[in-house]
């Protein structure tokens, strides 16, 4: 009868060791999945932020189109805040809002493929709109806006 007792004494630490190893492996799996889900959350937030900044820049471009359609056209700088984002008529490299750039009247300059029927544009503007989000996201849009016989349009 003493032989089974000595056999049990040799195996008594093995169960504890196996349990500790299994707990460590499960813990490692949990930590890995938590880190992965955190990365997905950050990526989703960045995507939402970029989308909001792009929509704000589009709103600024619509405002530039409204400026151009006024009679007489208003080329004043655009400097507004939309949903907490700064929207300005400038390029990223410029520090402050700039006037909309008028390229004048007549035939569109080379590289500006605007089809207006007769080819005559009463006035052509270039609008650069930059939107800056609170998290550092940036969107920069450029559009050619024109007036043709008093009718506004964009390219």
C-alpha positions in Angstrom: 0.0 0.0 0.0 2.9 2.4 0.4 3.8 2.3 -3.2 0.7 4.2 -4.5 1.3 7.0 -2.0 4.8 7.6 -3.2 3.5 7.6 -6.8 1.0 10.3 -5.9 3.6 12.4 -4.3 5.7 12.6 -7.5 2.6 13.7 -9.6 1.1 16.2 -7.1 3.1 19.2 -8.5 2.5 18.4 -12.2 -1.2 19.4 -12.0 -0.4 22.8 -10.5 2.2 23.4 -13.2 -0.1 22.5 -16.0 -2.8 24.8 -14.5 -0.5 27.7 -14.2 0.7 27.3 -17.8 -2.9 27.1 -19.1 -3.9 30.3 -17.2 -0.9 32.1 -18.7 -1.8 31.0 -22.2 -5.4 32.1 -21.7 -4.3 35.5 -20.3 -2.0 36.0 -23.3 -4.9 35.3 -25.7 -7.1 37.8 -23.8 -4.4 40.5 -23.9 -3.8 40.0 -27.6 -7.5 40.3 -28.4 -7.9 43.4 -26.3 -5.0 45.1 -28.0 -6.4 44.2 -31.4 -9.8 45.6 -30.6 -8.2 48.8 -29.3 -6.3 49.2 -32.6 -9.6 48.7 -34.4 -11.3 51.4 -32.3 -8.5 53.9 -33.0 -8.6 53.2 -36.7 -12.4 53.7 -36.7 -12.1 57.0 -34.9 -9.5 58.2 -37.3 -11.8 57.3 -40.2 -14.7 59.2 -38.7 -12.5 62.2 -38.0 -11.2 62.3 -41.6 -14.7 62.0 -43.0 -15.9 64.9 -40.8 -13.0 67.1 -41.9 -13.7 66.3 -45.6 -17.4 67.2 -45.2 -16.4 70.5 -43.5 -14.1 71.3 -46.4 -16.9 70.5 -48.9 -19.1 72.9 -46.9 -16.4 75.6 -47.3 -16.3 74.9 -51.1 -20.1 75.3 -51.2 -19.6 78.7 -49.5 -17.0 79.7 -52.1 -19.4 78.8 -54.8 -22.0 81.0 -53.1 -19.4 83.8 -53.0 -18.8 83.5 -56.8 -22.5 83.5 -57.6 -23.2 86.8 -56.0 -23.5 89.9 -58.2 -20.8 91.2 -58.1 -18.8 88.2 -57.1 -17.3 88.2 -53.6 -13.7 87.0 -53.6 -13.2 87.7 -49.8 -11.5 85.1 -47.7 -13.5 82.3 -46.2 -12.7 81.7 -42.5 -15.4 79.8 -40.6 -15.8 77.1 -38.1 -18.0 74.1 -38.9 -18.7 71.6 -36.2 -15.5 72.5 -34.3 -13.3 72.4 -37.5 -11.5 75.4 -38.9 -12.4 75.9 -42.6 -10.4 78.5 -44.6 -9.8 79.6 -48.2 -6.1 78.7 -48.3 -3.7 76.0 -49.1 -2.1 73.9 -46.3 1.2 75.8 -46.8 -0.4 79.2 -46.3 -0.9 80.4 -42.8 -4.0 82.5 -43.1 -7.2 82.6 -45.2 -6.7 84.1 -48.7 -9.0 85.7 -51.2 -10.5 83.5 -53.8 -8.2 83.8 -56.9 -9.8 85.4 -59.9 -8.3 84.4 -63.2 -10.4 87.0 -65.0 -12.8 86.8 -67.9 -12.5 85.5 -71.4 -11.3 82.1 -72.5 -10.2 79.7 -69.8 -6.5 79.4 -69.3 -4.7 76.3 -70.6 -5.2 73.3 -68.3 -8.7 74.5 -67.2 -10.9 72.2 -69.2 -14.2 74.0 -68.8 -16.7 73.4 -71.5 -19.2 76.3 -71.6 -20.5 76.0 -75.1 -19.1 79.1 -76.7 -15.9 78.9 -74.7 -16.4 82.3 -73.1 -16.4 82.6 -69.4 -17.5 85.8 -67.7 -15.2 85.1 -64.7 -13.1 82.2 -63.5 -12.0 81.7 -59.9 -9.8 79.1 -58.2 -10.8 78.2 -54.7 -8.4 76.4 -52.3 -10.2 75.2 -49.2 -8.4 73.7 -46.2 -10.2 72.2 -43.2 -8.4 71.4 -40.0 -10.0 69.0 -37.4 -9.4 69.1 -33.7 -7.4 65.8 -33.8 -5.0 67.0 -36.5 -6.9 65.6 -39.5 -6.7 67.8 -42.6 -8.6 68.0 -45.9 -7.5 70.2 -48.7 -9.7 70.8 -51.8 -9.2 72.9 -54.9 -11.9 73.7 -57.4 -12.3 75.9 -60.4 -15.5 78.0 -60.1 -16.8 80.1 -63.0 -19.6 82.4 -63.9 -20.9 82.1 -67.4 -23.4 84.6 -68.7 -24.5 85.2 -65.1 -25.0 81.5 -64.4 -22.8 80.0 -61.7 -21.1 76.7 -62.2 -18.2 74.6 -61.0 -15.7 72.1 -62.4 
